[in-house]
Amino acid sequence: MSVPLSSKIVYDALFAAAWQTLQSFGAKLNLQMGMISILHTWGQNLSLHPHLHCIVPGAGVDKNGKLQSIRKDGKFLFCTKAMSKMYRAKYVAELRSKGIVDKNLFESLFAKKWVVFAKRAFGNAQSIIEYLGRYTHKVAISNNRIKEVTKTHVTFVYKDYNDGAKQKQMTLTNEEFIRRFAQHILPARFVRIRHFGILSSTWKRSKLKELQGQMMVVAKQFEAQTKLHCCPHCKTPTMEMIDVFGKRGPPKEYLLGTQNNTA
């Protein structure tokens, strides 16, 4: 029985195919790979453009639990042309496994040239954090890109990558703007940031300390708790903790009374 093609199936298949592709290339070297992947669905003009941004260590763990580098001559990881072809095949196979049987869809997917783009390795941890920050918690369009909103139209700026990344303006009717924006609302409880292999939470809980020992990495110690309560301006410990976010239920009412000496 055919299963309707939903956004969840499409997005889940992106993650699964990417990880299966990376695993396949790592297996040729007898290495366990790792990956952090983030779903990104929009283009500059709010068009639907589902794709993943992935960070992959330039190394893997062998059967003895040893970290082995796989970077050669400054090039990063594996042949992108080979990865592109395998990714396309893995993606179609994943759709089939979910019950999608649309022959025309599969033929159209194989008729197109797929591209896996790979950059060279980042120079330091700060660069990785900066890269991740561009995609982790952003929405389809930021407020500063919206230049005018009227009763009938919305005008915003975008980069036209087909014209040398020139900045241009686009005006859409309110209905079309909302339609495009709504395309990027993810299914309920969908996980858009995922960790795989040696970067998964399960693997890190059991083996990360051992791996850090091999690399002689010393985990950074957190500063004393009192530092967290210092005023950001005068640097004196005058701030008081009244509650901790993240617990179930709202804050206690008596903690949110008319206290003038708390922050």
N, C-alpha and C positions, 0 to 999 in steps of 0.2 A: 504494500500500500504506500502510495506516495505521501510524503510529509511536506506541508507548506514551508517554503523557504522564509524563515524569520530572521530578523536582525541578530537575535541571539545565536542562531546557528551559524550565520555568516561570521560574526565576530569570534565566537569560540573556535571556529575552524582556522581563523587567522593565527591564533595562539598555538593551537595544536600542530598545525603544519610547520610553523616556524621552529618549534622545539624539536619536532621529529626530524626536520632537515638538519638542524645543528647536531642532534644526536647521531645521525647517520654519518656525518663527516667526522665527528669525534671518534666514532667506533672504528673507523679505518686506522686510527692511530692508537686504538685501545685506551682511549681517555674518556673520562666522565666530564662532560661540559657543564656550563652554568649559564644562566641568562636571566636578566631582568627585562621585562617587556611592558610597554605602555600603549594602550589603544588610543589612536588619534583618528577622529572621523571627519574632520572638516578641512576644507581648503580656504584660501584667503577670501573668496567671494561667498563663503558659507555653503558651497556645494558639498555633496556627500562624497567623501573620499576616504573610506576606511583603510587604515594601514597601521603598522606597528613601528614604534621606535624601540630598538633593543640595545642593551648594553651587554656585551659578552666578554668575559676575561680572555686575554690572549694566552690562556693556559688551560690545562685540564688536569684531572687527578687520575693517576694510573691505578692498576689493580692492587698495588702495594700501598696506596694512600699517599703517594708522593706527587707533589705539584710539578708538572712538566710544561715548559714553555712551548708554544707552537707558532710563535712569530718568527718569520724568516726574512732577512734583508729589509727590515723596516715595513714589510707588507703585513697586512692584518688578516689573519685567519685564512680562509679558503677562497678558491676561485669563485668569483661572483656569478659568472656565466653558468657554471655548473650548479651553484646554489639556486639560481633563478629557475632553472628547468626542474630541479628536484622539488623546489617549493611549490611550483604550480601543480605537479603531480600529487604531492602530499595533500595539497588543499582540496583538489578534486576528490581524492580518495576519502578525505575526511567528510566531505559533503555526502558522498555515497554511503558512508557508514552511519550517517544520521537519517537515512531514508530518502534522500533527494534522488530522484530518478529522471530528472529533466534532461533528455538527451541533447536538445538544442542548447541548453545552458552549458553543458560540458563541452560541446563542440566549440561554442563561442569562447570559452575560457582557454581552450587549447589553441585556438586560432590567434590569440593575442600573445605578444611578447611580454613576459613578466620580467620585472627588474628587481633584484635584491641589491640595494646599494650599501656598500660597506666603506666606512672611514678608517683611517689609520688610528692606532691606539691613542687614547688621551694621555697627556703628559703628566697629569697628577690628579689626586682625588678631588681637588677643588673644581677642576674642569668637568669631572663627571657629575658632581652635584649641580653645577650650573646648567649642564645639558639636561639633566633630569627635571630641573625646576621649570624648564620651558614648557613641559608637557604634563606634569603630574596633576596639577589642580586648576588648570585653566579651563575656561569654557570656550564655546565656538567663536565668540567675539568679545573683546574688552570694551569697556565704556569709552575709553579715549579714542577708539576708532570710529565711533558714531558721531557724526558731525551735525546732523540736523534730524529732528523728528517733528513731523507735522501731523495733521489729522488724517492724512491720506498716504504719506510716503516717509521712508527712512533713507537717509543718505549716510554712507560710511566710506572710509578709505580702505584700500586693499593694495597689495603688491601683485602686479601682473607678471608672473614668471615666464610667460610666453613672449614678453616684450622687455627683456632685460631687467626684470624685477622693478620696473618703474612704478611709483606710487600713483594710483589713480583713484577716482571717486566713482561709486556706483549708487544709483538711486533705485529703490524697489518700493512697490506698494506695500502697505502695512501687512496685507494678507500674505504676500510672497515672502516678505522678511520673516514673518512668524513661521511660515511653512518651512523655510530653509533652516531656521534655528531649531525648530522642533525635530528635525531629522537627527539631531545630535543628542537627543535625550535618550539615555541608555535604558535597556530593560531593567526592571526592578531588581535590586540586589546584585546587579552585574558587577563583577570584579574587573576593573580596567587596568590594574597594575598587578602583574603576576611574576612570581619568582620560580625558577626551575633549576633542577640539578644541584650543583654545589652552591648555588645561591638561594636555594629554597630554605624556608624556616626549619623544616625537619632536619635537613642535612646540617645546617649551621648549628643547631642545638646539640647534635651528637658529635660532630667532627671539626667544628671551626677552631676550637682551642688547639687541637693537635696540628692543624694546618698552620695556624699562626706561630706555633712553636718551631715548625720547620723553617719558616721565613724569618724567625727571630723578631716577630712583631710584638710589641708590648702594648697591651690595651690601655687606652688613655683613662686615667682615673678622674672621676667627676669631682668638681670642687665641693667644698663643704656646703651643706644645706643652707647655712646662714647667708651665703652669697646670693642665693635666689631671692632673698627678701630685702636686698639693698635697693635704695632709691636709685634709679638710673641717672639722676642728675647730681645729687649731693653725695652719693656713694655710701651713705650711712644706713645701717640696718634698722630702719624705722618702719618698714612695711610689715603688716601682720597678715598671716594666712587665715582666711575665714572659711574657705571651703576648697575642695579639690574637684575639678571637673572630670568627667569620665565615669563617675559612679552612677548607678541606677537611681532614677528618681530625681526630683528637683532638689535644690539646696534647702537646708533646714530654714524655716521661716525666721527663727530667732537669730540666725546668723546674718540675715539680710534686713535687719531692723535699721533704725535711724542711727547708725554708728558713724560719727563724723571723723574718727581717728583711724579708720581702716582704709586699705587700698585694695 
